[in-house]
Amino acid sequence: MKVSMIILSHLSDVQEMIHGNGNPDYVNVRINFIKYLTLKYKNTDTEVDPYVAFEEFKAKHPSLVNA
């Protein structure tokens, strides 16, 4: 899946969570993951596995996931 689609999907999820009174901690995890993707992949047309990318994010930045 293109990084751009992963980012858009997570932004939509965050938007729904905010309007639906979602868990603020999980909203922050999603936002931090989006930041991670935008910094890691300058070309958002890059194809990645979103599950692998999230696992990499969690491994590299555990404090952003377990805050």
C-alpha positions in Angstrom: 0.0 0.0 0.0 1.3 3.5 -0.8 2.5 5.5 2.2 0.2 8.3 1.2 -2.9 6.0 1.5 -1.7 4.8 4.9 -1.4 8.4 6.1 -4.8 9.4 4.7 -6.4 6.3 6.3 -4.9 7.1 9.7 -5.9 10.8 9.4 -9.5 9.7 8.7 -9.4 7.3 11.7 -8.1 10.1 13.9 -10.8 12.5 12.7 -13.5 9.9 13.5 -12.0 9.2 16.9 -12.0 12.9 17.8 -15.6 13.4 16.8 -16.6 10.1 18.4 -14.8 10.7 21.7 -12.1 8.2 21.0 -9.3 7.3 23.4 -6.9 10.4 23.4 -3.9 8.1 24.0 -4.7 6.0 20.9 -5.3 9.2 18.9 -1.8 10.4 19.8 -0.3 7.0 18.8 -1.9 7.4 15.4 -0.7 11.0 15.0 2.8 10.0 16.0 2.7 7.1 13.5 1.7 9.6 10.8 4.6 11.8 11.7 7.0 8.8 11.6 5.8 7.9 8.1 6.1 11.4 6.7 9.7 11.7 8.1 10.8 8.2 7.0 9.3 8.2 3.5 10.0 11.4 1.7 8.3 9.8 -1.4 4.8 8.9 -0.2 4.2 6.9 -3.3 6.5 4.2 -1.8 4.8 0.9 -1.3 5.0 -0.6 2.2 3.1 -3.1 4.3 1.2 -0.9 6.9 1.4 -3.6 9.5 5.2 -4.0 9.1 5.6 -0.2 9.2 3.6 0.1 12.4 5.6 -2.7 14.0 8.9 -0.8 13.0 7.4 2.4 14.5 6.6 0.7 17.7 10.0 -0.9 18.0 11.9 2.3 17.2 9.7 4.6 19.3 8.2 2.6 22.2 7.8 5.7 24.3 5.4 7.2 21.7 3.3 4.1 21.8 3.2 3.4 25.5 2.8 7.0 26.6 
